[in-house]
Amino acid sequence: MKKHLLPVIGGLFLAAWMSGAAAETGVTAGEIKIGMANALSGPTAGLGQGIKAGSEAYFKKINNAGGVHGRKINLASEDDGYDPPRTATATEKLIKKDGVFALFGYVGTPTSKAAIGMVNDNSIPFFAPFTGAEFLRTPLNKYVFNIRASYFNEIELQVERLVTDAGITRIGLFYQEDTYGKVGKEGLQLSLQKRKMSIAGEGHYLRNTEDVDTGLAALQAAKPEAVLMVGTYKACAEFVKKANAAGFKPKFFNLSFVGTANFIKAAGDAAEGVYITQVVPSPFDDSIPIVKQYHADMKAAGINELDYTSLEGYIDAATLVEGLKKAGTDLTRASFLAALESMSINLGGLDIAFGPHDHQGLSKVYLTKIQKGKPVQVNKL
């Protein structure tokens, strides 16, 4: 080999080595790969599809404008069917095979629980899961960043309104028999204990089923004045339909996770009068700048149906992008996490902030009531 070529070849090897050493998983000169595993099929498909539709609409706008510091966002999506073992398999694939930079937009408490061990083991960001579960908030996990308010926040508002506005003291619980339902039960117990009250009857059902008869019978026997439902839209819709048919008509409350549009569609006339707490503003209120942007970007993406779930996915994606921008051009997981912990933004009328000891972006809860087939925001019962 000619001596004058050695410095050139050596320089190329050094550059290649330095480039490899500096590279972060899921990040190239032109791309940031983000992984999503959630329910795109099965009885909770509307939730995963909504989160994906809203986030993809925002990512599409960002990519069309040149991406984040010249890198376009590539969303690698897996269907877990709201089944924890499938979530675990999908998460392992996203991390080990697909090599994603971060995990985003997971749907559900039991499914997030199935992923969290791998999140910790692989030091990978877990951003904006569609769940209010407390284990993702307390104790603080340095890899987990939540946008939505917690289920404890939602349940506290429900109980406060029932007790203060309506003088109701007998509150029952219909829940999914898994970690999601247990989190809801714990939240209700805490809110009631503050008021020296206890749960006035319980009924439950199995995840990914609509077998609500036994749970309904148990609550009918207990005769509560109100029932808080901690479940998915098909099961909760079946519950209120059968309750109405049986003449059992306490005040019914749902958590935001139910998926408002899907619940209304599944429950039909039985949805009338049901209360649902929400963790984002109304998707129909375009006086709010972020909602107006959402309308435009969903239309640009060819999507005409607007709902709370896709708006949440849109807000989640917008916040993720702001974090990526703040992390700078030399993007690493460490720089992204550090950027998030010092982030405070007004996102089209929503103030979202994180800190080293606070990974909760939003905490506001809104109360809605189904009136004439549509969710209407209310301040009192």
N, C-alpha and C positions, 0 to 999 in steps of 0.2 A: 504494500500500500504506500502511495506517495505521501511524504511527510507533510506537504502543504494541505492535504485533505484532513489530517488528524484533528486539527482544532475545529474545523467545520463539523465533522462527525461527532466529536466530543460535545460541541455546543448543542447539536440536535438532540443527543442523548440526554444531556442535562436539562434542556427545555422540556423534553417529553417527561422526564422524571419529575421535574418541578410541577408540571401541569397535572400529572397523575396524583402527586402528593397533595395538591391544593384542591382537587376535585371533591365535590360533596355528592353523596348518593342522591340520585334523582335530579341533579342539576348539570346542564351542559351549557355551552355558549348560547344556545338558542332555545332552551326548553327548561321548564320546571315541571316535574312529574308529581302529581298529587293523587293519592289513593283514596277511593271511597268504596265502602262495603255497606250496603243497606238493603232493605226490602224493596225489590222491584217486581216481585211476584208474590202470590199468596194473599192472605186476608188483610195484610197491612201494606199492600203494594202502593196504595195511594200516597202514603207518607214518603217512602223512598223516592217514588217518581216525582213528587212535588219538590222535595229538597234538591233532587238532581236537576229538574227543569229550571228552577230559580237560579241555582248556582251556575249552570251552564250558560244561561242567558247573560249573566254578568261576565263570565270568563270570555264568552264570545266577543263582547264589546271590547274588553281589554286586549284580547289577541288581535282584533281587527285594527286597533290603534297602535300596534307594535309590541304589545306585551308589557312585562315588568322589567325595566332596565334591559330591553331588547330580547328578553326571554318570554316565549309564549307558554301558557299554562296548558298542560296535557293532563286531562282528568281520566285516570284509569279506574273504571267502575266495575264492581262485582255485585252480584245479586246474592244476598244471604237468606232471603225468604223469612226474615225475622226469626231465624233459628240459630241459637248460639253456637252449636258445633259447626255449622256452615260459616258463621262469622269468623270463627277461629281459623278455619281452612282458608277462607278468602283473605284474611289479614296476613297470614303466613305467606301466601302467594304474592300479595302486594309488596310486602317487605323484602322477601328473599328472592323471588323470581323477577318481579317487575321493577324492583329497586326504586320505590317512590321516596320522595323527599319528606312528605308528611302525610298523615291520615286526616280525613276531613269528612264531615257530613254523615257520620254513622247514625243510625236510627234505633233507639231503644235502650233500655236499661240492661236487660239480660245479655243483649248482644254486645254492648259496650263493655260489660263485665268480662265477656269472653275474650275481648281484644286487649284489655288493659295490661295483662301480664307481658304480652309481646311488646307493647308500647314501652314499658319500663325496661325490659331486657335489651331492647334495641335503641333506646334513647331517641325515640322518634316523636315529633310533635303530634298531638291528638287534638285537633282543632274543631270546635263548634259541633259537638255531638247533639243530636236532636233528642235530648232527655234532660230532665231536671233532677236526676238522681244525686243524692247527697254524697255518695262515695267518690264521685268525680269532683267534688268541691271540698270535702273535709275528710282527712287532712289534705292540705295543699299538695298537689302533684305538679312538679315543675314542668312536666311535658303536656299537661292538660289545660286547655283554655276554653272556657264556656262563654257563649254569648247570651243565651236565654236565661231568664230567672229560674230559680230552683222550684221543684214541686212543693217544697216546704213553704216558699213564698206564695205560690198559687193557693195552696190549701188554707193558709192563714187568712188570705183575703176572703175565701169562700166562707169560712167559719165566722169571721168577723161580720160579714154582711148578713149571714143567717141569724146570728145572735142579736146584733145591733138593730138591723132593719126590721126583722120579722119576729124577734123574740123566740126563735126556735131553739130548743134545748135537746131534742131527741134527734140525733144525726146518725144515720146508718152508713154502712160502707159496702159497696159492691166492687170487687177487685179481682185482678188477674193473679192466679196462684203461681207467682214466681217472684224474682227480685224486684220487678217493677211494682207489683202489687204490695209487696212488703214495705217498700220505700213509702208508698202512698199511705199505708196503714200507720207507719211510724210518724209521718207528718201529721196525720189526723189526730193521733193520740197526743202528740205534743201540743197542738192547738187547743184540744179539748181540756187537757190537764191544766193549762194556763187559766182556764175558766172553771176549774173544778168540775169538769164533766167527763163522761166516758162514752165510748162508742155504743150506740143503741141498736145493735143488731148488725150481723155480717153475713154476706153471701159471696161466693167466689166461683170462678170458672177456670178452665185450663187454657193456657196460651195456644193460639192458632186454632181454637174451636169457637163455636157459637152455642155451646151447650150450657145455657144459662138457667135452666129450669130449677135445679136444686138451689142455686143461689137466690133466685127470685122467691122461691117458697120460704126460705129462711128469713128473708127480709119482710115478706108479707106477715109472717108470724110475729116478728118483732115490732111491727107498726111504727117505724120512725116517721118523723115529720119531714125529713129531708134525707136524700141518699147521695153521697159522693161516689162517683164512679171512677175507678182507676183501671182503665182497660183500653182496648183498641176499638176502632169505629164499628166494625161488624158486630162484635159481641155486645157492645154498649147499645147499638141500634136494636139488636134483637131483644135485649133486656127491656128497653123502654117500650117497644112494641108489645111485648107480652105483658108487661106491667099495665099498660093502658087497656089492653083487652080484658085483663082480669079486674079492672077497676081500682088498681093500686096506683094512686097518684100523689105521692109526696113531691116535694120540690127536688128536681134532679139536677145535679151538677157534674160537669166533666172537666178534666184537665185538658190543657192545650194539646197534649200528645194525641188526643183522640182524632185529631184531624177534622176541623170543623166542616169543610165542604164535603168530605167523604162521609162523615156522620149524618149530615142532613140528607144526603142522597140515599144513604142506606136506611135511615129511620123513617123517611117520608113524613107523613102527617104527625107521627108520634114524636118528632123532634120539636114540635111547637112548644114553647115555654121552657125548654131545657136551657140551663145556664152553662156557659163554657168560659173558663178563664183563658186569656191569651197572653202571650209574652212578646208580641210585636204589635205595632199599630194596625189599624184596619187596612187591609189591602185595597180598599175602595176609596180611601181618603187621600185624593191626590193633592190636597192642600199641603201635605207633608212632602218636602222635596225628595226624600229617598223613595217614597211611594210613587211619586210622579215619574222618577227615573225608572223605577221597576216597571211601570206601565209601558213606557216607551221601549225598554229593552226586551220585555216579554213579547211585545208586538213585533219587534224587529226579528226576534227568534221564531216567529210564526206561531206563538202560543197566545190564544185568546182567553183561556180560563185563568182567572185570578183568584188566589185564595191565601189564607194565612200561611200554609205550609211552604208554598213556593216563594212567598215574600220572605220567609225566614231563611230559606236557602240562599236567596239573593243577598240579604243582609250579611249572612255568614261569609259568602264569597267576597263581598265588597270589603269586609273587615280583614279577611285573609290577605287580600291584595294590598291593603294599606300596610299590613305588617311586613309583607315581602318588599314593598317599596322602601320602608324605613330600614330594613336590614341591609340595604345597599347593594352595590354591584358584586361584591365578593360574598355571595350568598352561601351561608352554611346553616346547619340546624342551630348551632350555638348562636350565631348572629341573629337569626330569626327569633329565637326564644328571648334573647336579650332585647331585641327591638320591641317585641310584644310587651315585655314587662315595663317598658318606659313609654308606652303608647297611650295617648289621650287625644281623641278625635271627635269632631262633630260630623257624623255621617248623614248628611242630608236631614238634619233635624234631630238625630239620635246621638246623644253623648255616650260614647263607648270608651272605656278606659280600663287598663290593667295596671298592676303594680307587682313588685317582687313578692308581696304577701297577699295579693288579690288577683285571681285569674277569672273573675266574674265580670263580663263586659256590661251586661244590663241587669237590672233588678226589678224594673217596673212590671206590674201585672195589670191587665185590663179585664174588666168583666163584660161579657156579652150575653145577650138573651136571644134565642131563636124566635123571631116574629115574622109570620108569613113566609116561612122558608128561608129567611136570611138572618145572619148574625148582626144584631144591633147593639152598639156599645151603650151600657147603662152604668150609672153611678150607684144606684140603690136597687134593692129587690122590688 
